[in-house]
């Protein structure tokens, strides 16, 4: 299990001069696409959730990949 971040972290980093709160929907949409692509996991209370069925606060983490031999 890797470390996770709140979606507000990339929103604040990308939109530092704008109102980043207005961009949270966009950040969540992009994160959902990355979940579908197998690049991220979306969690709630430490459990992986389906981005299309999740509501409320989420966290994001990279999918752990085992090194290929």
Sine and cosine of phi, psi and omega as CSV:
sin_phi,cos_phi,sin_psi,cos_psi,sin_omega,cos_omega
0.00,0.00,0.86,-0.51,0.01,-1.00
-1.00,0.02,0.12,-0.99,0.04,-1.00
-0.94,0.35,0.50,-0.87,0.00,-1.00
-0.87,-0.49,0.29,-0.96,0.04,-1.00
-0.77,-0.64,0.38,-0.93,0.14,-0.99
-0.99,0.14,0.63,-0.78,0.02,-1.00
-0.86,0.51,-0.32,0.95,0.03,-1.00
-0.93,0.37,-0.40,0.92,-0.01,-1.00
-0.89,0.45,-0.79,0.61,0.06,-1.00
-0.92,0.39,-0.54,0.84,0.03,-1.00
-0.87,0.48,-0.69,0.72,0.01,-1.00
-0.92,0.38,-0.61,0.79,-0.01,-1.00
-0.94,0.35,-0.65,0.76,-0.06,-1.00
-0.98,0.20,-0.66,0.75,-0.10,-0.99
-0.93,-0.38,0.72,0.69,-0.11,-0.99
-0.86,0.51,-0.60,0.80,-0.05,-1.00
-1.00,0.00,-0.25,0.97,0.01,-1.00
-0.99,-0.16,0.02,-1.00,0.08,-1.00
-0.99,0.17,0.99,-0.10,-0.10,-0.99
-0.88,0.47,-0.44,0.90,-0.01,-1.00
-0.89,0.46,-0.53,0.85,0.03,-1.00
-0.93,0.38,-0.33,0.95,-0.05,-1.00
-0.99,-0.10,-0.01,1.00,-0.07,-1.00
-0.88,0.48,-0.59,0.81,0.06,-1.00
-0.88,0.47,-0.68,0.73,0.03,-1.00
-0.90,0.45,-0.70,0.71,0.01,-1.00
-0.87,0.49,-0.69,0.72,0.00,-1.00
-0.91,0.42,-0.62,0.78,0.04,-1.00
-0.89,0.45,-0.71,0.71,0.02,-1.00
-0.90,0.43,-0.68,0.74,0.03,-1.00
-0.87,0.49,-0.65,0.76,0.02,-1.00
-0.88,0.47,-0.66,0.75,0.05,-1.00
-0.89,0.45,-0.62,0.78,0.02,-1.00
-0.94,0.34,-0.52,0.86,0.09,-1.00
-0.91,0.41,-0.73,0.68,0.00,-1.00
-0.87,0.49,-0.57,0.82,0.01,-1.00
-0.98,0.20,-0.10,0.99,0.02,-1.00
0.99,0.11,0.27,0.96,-0.04,-1.00
-1.00,-0.08,-0.47,0.88,-0.03,-1.00
-0.77,-0.63,0.31,-0.95,0.22,-0.98
-0.88,-0.48,0.64,-0.77,0.06,-1.00
-0.96,-0.28,0.77,-0.64,-0.05,-1.00
-0.80,-0.59,0.41,-0.91,0.16,-0.99
-0.67,-0.74,0.81,-0.59,-0.02,-1.00
0.80,0.60,0.60,0.80,0.07,-1.00
0.99,0.14,-0.01,1.00,-0.02,-1.00
-0.94,-0.34,0.67,-0.75,0.04,-1.00
-0.92,0.40,0.73,-0.69,0.00,-1.00
-0.81,-0.59,0.36,-0.93,0.06,-1.00
-0.98,0.19,0.83,-0.56,-0.04,-1.00
-0.88,0.47,-0.43,0.90,-0.02,-1.00
-0.98,0.19,-0.27,0.96,-0.03,-1.00
-0.88,-0.47,0.07,1.00,-0.05,-1.00
-1.00,-0.03,0.58,-0.81,0.07,-1.00
-0.69,-0.72,0.51,-0.86,0.03,-1.00
1.00,-0.03,-0.20,-0.98,-0.08,-1.00
-0.90,0.44,0.66,-0.75,0.03,-1.00
-0.76,-0.65,0.24,-0.97,0.15,-0.99
-0.75,-0.66,0.39,-0.92,-0.04,-1.00
-0.83,-0.56,0.61,-0.79,0.09,-1.00
-0.54,-0.84,0.47,-0.88,0.06,-1.00
-0.93,0.37,0.54,-0.84,0.09,-1.00
-0.96,0.28,0.78,-0.63,0.01,-1.00
-0.98,0.21,0.77,-0.64,0.00,-1.00
-0.90,-0.43,0.71,-0.71,0.05,-1.00
-0.99,0.15,0.64,-0.77,-0.01,-1.00
-0.90,0.43,0.67,-0.74,0.01,-1.00
-0.99,0.13,0.60,-0.80,-0.05,-1.00
-1.00,-0.05,0.00,0.00,0.00,0.00
